């Protein structure tokens, strides 16, 4: 079953140079391990919420606004698509992600077509 790991992060959090280097190193190792294990199907970091555009369709008119839809402290920072045997394995994989300590990771099953 496929799961989306949605990474939430408070963009006002500032990492020290040492913390940033640690995350980069551990992230590279996590990607290598989950790819080798056949679990990682891909993922990416997202640009900051300030670079986002929100699109709505109202009365057949396209409305575009700058920034994220919701004004919240934590914003979506990135995602990973994984394939696991069950939710327990997906939670374990998410808990091993090196950025879990920076914010939170929502584990959501992908709907089967």
MODELLER restraints for C-alpha pairs under 7 A, 6 or more apart:
rsr = mdl.restraints
at = mdl.atoms
rsr.add(forms.Gaussian(group=physical.xy_distance, feature=features.Distance(at['CA:1:A'], at['CA:83:A']), mean=5.47, stdev=0.5))
rsr.add(forms.Gaussian(group=physical.xy_distance, feature=features.Distance(at['CA:1:A'], at['CA:84:A']), mean=5.51, stdev=0.5))
rsr.add(forms.Gaussian(group=physical.xy_distance, feature=features.Distance(at['CA:1:A'], at['CA:85:A']), mean=5.96, stdev=0.5))
rsr.add(forms.Gaussian(group=physical.xy_distance, feature=features.Distance(at['CA:1:A'], at['CA:86:A']), mean=6.61, stdev=0.5))
rsr.add(forms.Gaussian(group=physical.xy_distance, feature=features.Distance(at['CA:2:A'], at['CA:81:A']), mean=6.94, stdev=0.5))
rsr.add(forms.Gaussian(group=physical.xy_distance, feature=features.Distance(at['CA:2:A'], at['CA:82:A']), mean=5.62, stdev=0.5))
rsr.add(forms.Gaussian(group=physical.xy_distance, feature=features.Distance(at['CA:2:A'], at['CA:83:A']), mean=4.32, stdev=0.5))
rsr.add(forms.Gaussian(group=physical.xy_distance, feature=features.Distance(at['CA:2:A'], at['CA:84:A']), mean=6.32, stdev=0.5))
rsr.add(forms.Gaussian(group=physical.xy_distance, feature=features.Distance(at['CA:2:A'], at['CA:109:A']), mean=6.05, stdev=0.5))
rsr.add(forms.Gaussian(group=physical.xy_distance, feature=features.Distance(at['CA:2:A'], at['CA:110:A']), mean=5.50, stdev=0.5))
rsr.add(forms.Gaussian(group=physical.xy_distance, feature=features.Distance(at['CA:3:A'], at['CA:81:A']), mean=5.87, stdev=0.5))
rsr.add(forms.Gaussian(group=physical.xy_distance, feature=features.Distance(at['CA:3:A'], at['CA:82:A']), mean=5.33, stdev=0.5))
rsr.add(forms.Gaussian(group=physical.xy_distance, feature=features.Distance(at['CA:3:A'], at['CA:83:A']), mean=6.17, stdev=0.5))
rsr.add(forms.Gaussian(group=physical.xy_distance, feature=features.Distance(at['CA:3:A'], at['CA:90:A']), mean=6.96, stdev=0.5))
rsr.add(forms.Gaussian(group=physical.xy_distance, feature=features.Distance(at['CA:3:A'], at['CA:107:A']), mean=6.43, stdev=0.5))
rsr.add(forms.Gaussian(group=physical.xy_distance, feature=features.Distance(at['CA:3:A'], at['CA:108:A']), mean=5.42, stdev=0.5))
rsr.add(forms.Gaussian(group=physical.xy_distance, feature=features.Distance(at['CA:3:A'], at['CA:109:A']), mean=4.32, stdev=0.5))
rsr.add(forms.Gaussian(group=physical.xy_distance, feature=features.Distance(at['CA:3:A'], at['CA:110:A']), mean=5.29, stdev=0.5))
rsr.add(forms.Gaussian(group=physical.xy_distance, feature=features.Distance(at['CA:4:A'], at['CA:79:A']), mean=6.79, stdev=0.5))
rsr.add(forms.Gaussian(group=physical.xy_distance, feature=features.Distance(at['CA:4:A'], at['CA:80:A']), mean=5.80, stdev=0.5))
rsr.add(forms.Gaussian(group=physical.xy_distance, feature=features.Distance(at['CA:4:A'], at['CA:81:A']), mean=4.68, stdev=0.5))
rsr.add(forms.Gaussian(group=physical.xy_distance, feature=features.Distance(at['CA:4:A'], at['CA:82:A']), mean=6.38, stdev=0.5))
rsr.add(forms.Gaussian(group=physical.xy_distance, feature=features.Distance(at['CA:4:A'], at['CA:107:A']), mean=5.88, stdev=0.5))
rsr.add(forms.Gaussian(group=physical.xy_distance, feature=features.Distance(at['CA:4:A'], at['CA:108:A']), mean=5.25, stdev=0.5))
rsr.add(forms.Gaussian(group=physical.xy_distance, feature=features.Distance(at['CA:4:A'], at['CA:109:A']), mean=6.30, stdev=0.5))
rsr.add(forms.Gaussian(group=physical.xy_distance, feature=features.Distance(at['CA:4:A'], at['CA:110:A']), mean=6.49, stdev=0.5))
rsr.add(forms.Gaussian(group=physical.xy_distance, feature=features.Distance(at['CA:5:A'], at['CA:79:A']), mean=5.39, stdev=0.5))
rsr.add(forms.Gaussian(group=physical.xy_distance, feature=features.Distance(at['CA:5:A'], at['CA:80:A']), mean=5.00, stdev=0.5))
rsr.add(forms.Gaussian(group=physical.xy_distance, feature=features.Distance(at['CA:5:A'], at['CA:81:A']), mean=6.25, stdev=0.5))
rsr.add(forms.Gaussian(group=physical.xy_distance, feature=features.Distance(at['CA:5:A'], at['CA:94:A']), mean=6.89, stdev=0.5))
rsr.add(forms.Gaussian(group=physical.xy_distance, feature=features.Distance(at['CA:5:A'], at['CA:105:A']), mean=6.06, stdev=0.5))
rsr.add(forms.Gaussian(group=physical.xy_distance, feature=features.Distance(at['CA:5:A'], at['CA:106:A']), mean=5.62, stdev=0.5))
rsr.add(forms.Gaussian(group=physical.xy_distance, feature=features.Distance(at['CA:5:A'], at['CA:107:A']), mean=4.83, stdev=0.5))
rsr.add(forms.Gaussian(group=physical.xy_distance, feature=features.Distance(at['CA:5:A'], at['CA:108:A']), mean=6.57, stdev=0.5))
rsr.add(forms.Gaussian(group=physical.xy_distance, feature=features.Distance(at['CA:6:A'], at['CA:76:A']), mean=6.82, stdev=0.5))
rsr.add(forms.Gaussian(group=physical.xy_distance, feature=features.Distance(at['CA:6:A'], at['CA:78:A']), mean=6.27, stdev=0.5))
rsr.add(forms.Gaussian(group=physical.xy_distance, feature=features.Distance(at['CA:6:A'], at['CA:79:A']), mean=4.66, stdev=0.5))
rsr.add(forms.Gaussian(group=physical.xy_distance, feature=features.Distance(at['CA:6:A'], at['CA:80:A']), mean=6.80, stdev=0.5))
rsr.add(forms.Gaussian(group=physical.xy_distance, feature=features.Distance(at['CA:6:A'], at['CA:105:A']), mean=5.40, stdev=0.5))
rsr.add(forms.Gaussian(group=physical.xy_distance, feature=features.Distance(at['CA:6:A'], at['CA:106:A']), mean=5.01, stdev=0.5))
rsr.add(forms.Gaussian(group=physical.xy_distance, feature=features.Distance(at['CA:6:A'], at['CA:107:A']), mean=6.57, stdev=0.5))
rsr.add(forms.Gaussian(group=physical.xy_distance, feature=features.Distance(at['CA:7:A'], at['CA:76:A']), mean=5.64, stdev=0.5))
rsr.add(forms.Gaussian(group=physical.xy_distance, feature=features.Distance(at['CA:7:A'], at['CA:77:A']), mean=5.49, stdev=0.5))
rsr.add(forms.Gaussian(group=physical.xy_distance, feature=features.Distance(at['CA:7:A'], at['CA:78:A']), mean=5.21, stdev=0.5))
rsr.add(forms.Gaussian(group=physical.xy_distance, feature=features.Distance(at['CA:7:A'], at['CA:79:A']), mean=5.73, stdev=0.5))
rsr.add(forms.Gaussian(group=physical.xy_distance, feature=features.Distance(at['CA:7:A'], at['CA:104:A']), mean=6.04, stdev=0.5))
rsr.add(forms.Gaussian(group=physical.xy_distance, feature=features.Distance(at['CA:7:A'], at['CA:105:A']), mean=4.56, stdev=0.5))
rsr.add(forms.Gaussian(group=physical.xy_distance, feature=features.Distance(at['CA:7:A'], at['CA:106:A']), mean=6.53, stdev=0.5))
rsr.add(forms.Gaussian(group=physical.xy_distance, feature=features.Distance(at['CA:8:A'], at['CA:74:A']), mean=5.67, stdev=0.5))
rsr.add(forms.Gaussian(group=physical.xy_distance, feature=features.Distance(at['CA:8:A'], at['CA:75:A']), mean=5.29, stdev=0.5))
rsr.add(forms.Gaussian(group=physical.xy_distance, feature=features.Distance(at['CA:8:A'], at['CA:76:A']), mean=4.55, stdev=0.5))
rsr.add(forms.Gaussian(group=physical.xy_distance, feature=features.Distance(at['CA:8:A'], at['CA:77:A']), mean=5.55, stdev=0.5))
rsr.add(forms.Gaussian(group=physical.xy_distance, feature=features.Distance(at['CA:8:A'], at['CA:103:A']), mean=5.60, stdev=0.5))
rsr.add(forms.Gaussian(group=physical.xy_distance, feature=features.Distance(at['CA:8:A'], at['CA:104:A']), mean=5.21, stdev=0.5))
rsr.add(forms.Gaussian(group=physical.xy_distance, feature=features.Distance(at['CA:8:A'], at['CA:105:A']), mean=6.06, stdev=0.5))
rsr.add(forms.Gaussian(group=physical.xy_distance, feature=features.Distance(at['CA:9:A'], at['CA:74:A']), mean=4.97, stdev=0.5))
rsr.add(forms.Gaussian(group=physical.xy_distance, feature=features.Distance(at['CA:9:A'], at['CA:75:A']), mean=5.57, stdev=0.5))
rsr.add(forms.Gaussian(group=physical.xy_distance, feature=features.Distance(at['CA:9:A'], at['CA:76:A']), mean=6.46, stdev=0.5))
rsr.add(forms.Gaussian(group=physical.xy_distance, feature=features.Distance(at['CA:9:A'], at['CA:77:A']), mean=5.95, stdev=0.5))
rsr.add(forms.Gaussian(group=physical.xy_distance, feature=features.Distance(at['CA:9:A'], at['CA:102:A']), mean=6.45, stdev=0.5))
rsr.add(forms.Gaussian(group=physical.xy_distance, feature=features.Distance(at['CA:9:A'], at['CA:103:A']), mean=4.67, stdev=0.5))
rsr.add(forms.Gaussian(group=physical.xy_distance, feature=features.Distance(at['CA:9:A'], at['CA:104:A']), mean=6.77, stdev=0.5))
rsr.add(forms.Gaussian(group=physical.xy_distance, feature=features.Distance(at['CA:10:A'], at['CA:73:A']), mean=5.70, stdev=0.5))
rsr.add(forms.Gaussian(group=physical.xy_distance, feature=features.Distance(at['CA:10:A'], at['CA:74:A']), mean=4.29, stdev=0.5))
rsr.add(forms.Gaussian(group=physical.xy_distance, feature=features.Distance(at['CA:10:A'], at['CA:75:A']), mean=6.27, stdev=0.5))
rsr.add(forms.Gaussian(group=physical.xy_distance, feature=features.Distance(at['CA:10:A'], at['CA:103:A']), mean=6.76, stdev=0.5))
rsr.add(forms.Gaussian(group=physical.xy_distance, feature=features.Distance(at['CA:11:A'], at['CA:74:A']), mean=6.85, stdev=0.5))
rsr.add(forms.Gaussian(group=physical.xy_distance, feature=features.Distance(at['CA:23:A'], at['CA:98:A']), mean=6.09, stdev=0.5))
rsr.add(forms.Gaussian(group=physical.xy_distance, feature=features.Distance(at['CA:23:A'], at['CA:99:A']), mean=6.77, stdev=0.5))
rsr.add(forms.Gaussian(group=physical.xy_distance, feature=features.Distance(at['CA:26:A'], at['CA:98:A']), mean=5.81, stdev=0.5))
rsr.add(forms.Gaussian(group=physical.xy_distance, feature=features.Distance(at['CA:27:A'], at['CA:98:A']), mean=5.72, stdev=0.5))
rsr.add(forms.Gaussian(group=physical.xy_distance, feature=features.Distance(at['CA:30:A'], at['CA:97:A']), mean=6.47, stdev=0.5))
rsr.add(forms.Gaussian(group=physical.xy_distance, feature=features.Distance(at['CA:34:A'], at['CA:40:A']), mean=5.15, stdev=0.5))
rsr.add(forms.Gaussian(group=physical.xy_distance, feature=features.Distance(at['CA:39:A'], at['CA:82:A']), mean=5.25, stdev=0.5))
rsr.add(forms.Gaussian(group=physical.xy_distance, feature=features.Distance(at['CA:39:A'], at['CA:83:A']), mean=4.97, stdev=0.5))
rsr.add(forms.Gaussian(group=physical.xy_distance, feature=features.Distance(at['CA:39:A'], at['CA:84:A']), mean=6.23, stdev=0.5))
rsr.add(forms.Gaussian(group=physical.xy_distance, feature=features.Distance(at['CA:40:A'], at['CA:81:A']), mean=6.36, stdev=0.5))
rsr.add(forms.Gaussian(group=physical.xy_distance, feature=features.Distance(at['CA:40:A'], at['CA:82:A']), mean=4.69, stdev=0.5))
rsr.add(forms.Gaussian(group=physical.xy_distance, feature=features.Distance(at['CA:40:A'], at['CA:83:A']), mean=6.66, stdev=0.5))
rsr.add(forms.Gaussian(group=physical.xy_distance, feature=features.Distance(at['CA:41:A'], at['CA:81:A']), mean=5.30, stdev=0.5))
rsr.add(forms.Gaussian(group=physical.xy_distance, feature=features.Distance(at['CA:41:A'], at['CA:82:A']), mean=5.29, stdev=0.5))
rsr.add(forms.Gaussian(group=physical.xy_distance, feature=features.Distance(at['CA:41:A'], at['CA:83:A']), mean=6.98, stdev=0.5))
rsr.add(forms.Gaussian(group=physical.xy_distance, feature=features.Distance(at['CA:42:A'], at['CA:80:A']), mean=5.75, stdev=0.5))
rsr.add(forms.Gaussian(group=physical.xy_distance, feature=features.Distance(at['CA:42:A'], at['CA:81:A']), mean=5.50, stdev=0.5))
rsr.add(forms.Gaussian(group=physical.xy_distance, feature=features.Distance(at['CA:43:A'], at['CA:79:A']), mean=5.30, stdev=0.5))
rsr.add(forms.Gaussian(group=physical.xy_distance, feature=features.Distance(at['CA:43:A'], at['CA:80:A']), mean=3.97, stdev=0.5))
rsr.add(forms.Gaussian(group=physical.xy_distance, feature=features.Distance(at['CA:43:A'], at['CA:81:A']), mean=5.95, stdev=0.5))
rsr.add(forms.Gaussian(group=physical.xy_distance, feature=features.Distance(at['CA:44:A'], at['CA:78:A']), mean=5.58, stdev=0.5))
rsr.add(forms.Gaussian(group=physical.xy_distance, feature=features.Distance(at['CA:44:A'], at['CA:79:A']), mean=5.73, stdev=0.5))
rsr.add(forms.Gaussian(group=physical.xy_distance, feature=features.Distance(at['CA:44:A'], at['CA:80:A']), mean=6.65, stdev=0.5))
rsr.add(forms.Gaussian(group=physical.xy_distance, feature=features.Distance(at['CA:45:A'], at['CA:77:A']), mean=5.97, stdev=0.5))
rsr.add(forms.Gaussian(group=physical.xy_distance, feature=features.Distance(at['CA:45:A'], at['CA:78:A']), mean=4.11, stdev=0.5))
rsr.add(forms.Gaussian(group=physical.xy_distance, feature=features.Distance(at['CA:45:A'], at['CA:79:A']), mean=6.62, stdev=0.5))
rsr.add(forms.Gaussian(group=physical.xy_distance, feature=features.Distance(at['CA:46:A'], at['CA:77:A']), mean=5.27, stdev=0.5))
rsr.add(forms.Gaussian(group=physical.xy_distance, feature=features.Distance(at['CA:46:A'], at['CA:78:A']), mean=4.95, stdev=0.5))
rsr.add(forms.Gaussian(group=physical.xy_distance, feature=features.Distance(at['CA:49:A'], at['CA:67:A']), mean=5.53, stdev=0.5))
rsr.add(forms.Gaussian(group=physical.xy_distance, feature=features.Distance(at['CA:49:A'], at['CA:68:A']), mean=5.65, stdev=0.5))
rsr.add(forms.Gaussian(group=physical.xy_distance, feature=features.Distance(at['CA:49:A'], at['CA:75:A']), mean=6.99, stdev=0.5))
rsr.add(forms.Gaussian(group=physical.xy_distance, feature=features.Distance(at['CA:50:A'], at['CA:67:A']), mean=5.01, stdev=0.5))
rsr.add(forms.Gaussian(group=physical.xy_distance, feature=features.Distance(at['CA:51:A'], at['CA:67:A']), mean=6.28, stdev=0.5))
rsr.add(forms.Gaussian(group=physical.xy_distance, feature=features.Distance(at['CA:52:A'], at['CA:66:A']), mean=6.08, stdev=0.5))
rsr.add(forms.Gaussian(group=physical.xy_distance, feature=features.Distance(at['CA:52:A'], at['CA:67:A']), mean=4.56, stdev=0.5))
rsr.add(forms.Gaussian(group=physical.xy_distance, feature=features.Distance(at['CA:52:A'], at['CA:68:A']), mean=5.83, stdev=0.5))
rsr.add(forms.Gaussian(group=physical.xy_distance, feature=features.Distance(at['CA:53:A'], at['CA:64:A']), mean=6.47, stdev=0.5))
rsr.add(forms.Gaussian(group=physical.xy_distance, feature=features.Distance(at['CA:53:A'], at['CA:65:A']), mean=5.65, stdev=0.5))
rsr.add(forms.Gaussian(group=physical.xy_distance, feature=features.Distance(at['CA:53:A'], at['CA:66:A']), mean=4.62, stdev=0.5))
rsr.add(forms.Gaussian(group=physical.xy_distance, feature=features.Distance(at['CA:53:A'], at['CA:67:A']), mean=5.23, stdev=0.5))
rsr.add(forms.Gaussian(group=physical.xy_distance, feature=features.Distance(at['CA:53:A'], at['CA:68:A']), mean=6.59, stdev=0.5))
rsr.add(forms.Gaussian(group=physical.xy_distance, feature=features.Distance(at['CA:54:A'], at['CA:64:A']), mean=5.55, stdev=0.5))
rsr.add(forms.Gaussian(group=physical.xy_distance, feature=features.Distance(at['CA:54:A'], at['CA:65:A']), mean=5.22, stdev=0.5))
rsr.add(forms.Gaussian(group=physical.xy_distance, feature=features.Distance(at['CA:54:A'], at['CA:66:A']), mean=6.27, stdev=0.5))
rsr.add(forms.Gaussian(group=physical.xy_distance, feature=features.Distance(at['CA:54:A'], at['CA:67:A']), mean=6.48, stdev=0.5))
rsr.add(forms.Gaussian(group=physical.xy_distance, feature=features.Distance(at['CA:54:A'], at['CA:68:A']), mean=6.09, stdev=0.5))
rsr.add(forms.Gaussian(group=physical.xy_distance, feature=features.Distance(at['CA:54:A'], at['CA:69:A']), mean=5.99, stdev=0.5))
rsr.add(forms.Gaussian(group=physical.xy_distance, feature=features.Distance(at['CA:55:A'], at['CA:62:A']), mean=6.89, stdev=0.5))
rsr.add(forms.Gaussian(group=physical.xy_distance, feature=features.Distance(at['CA:55:A'], at['CA:63:A']), mean=5.74, stdev=0.5))
rsr.add(forms.Gaussian(group=physical.xy_distance, feature=features.Distance(at['CA:55:A'], at['CA:64:A']), mean=4.65, stdev=0.5))
rsr.add(forms.Gaussian(group=physical.xy_distance, feature=features.Distance(at['CA:55:A'], at['CA:65:A']), mean=6.71, stdev=0.5))
rsr.add(forms.Gaussian(group=physical.xy_distance, feature=features.Distance(at['CA:56:A'], at['CA:62:A']), mean=5.86, stdev=0.5))
rsr.add(forms.Gaussian(group=physical.xy_distance, feature=features.Distance(at['CA:56:A'], at['CA:63:A']), mean=5.10, stdev=0.5))
rsr.add(forms.Gaussian(group=physical.xy_distance, feature=features.Distance(at['CA:56:A'], at['CA:64:A']), mean=6.47, stdev=0.5))
rsr.add(forms.Gaussian(group=physical.xy_distance, feature=features.Distance(at['CA:57:A'], at['CA:63:A']), mean=6.06, stdev=0.5))
rsr.add(forms.Gaussian(group=physical.xy_distance, feature=features.Distance(at['CA:84:A'], at['CA:90:A']), mean=5.78, stdev=0.5))
rsr.add(forms.Gaussian(group=physical.xy_distance, feature=features.Distance(at['CA:91:A'], at['CA:107:A']), mean=6.84, stdev=0.5))
rsr.add(forms.Gaussian(group=physical.xy_distance, feature=features.Distance(at['CA:94:A'], at['CA:105:A']), mean=6.81, stdev=0.5))
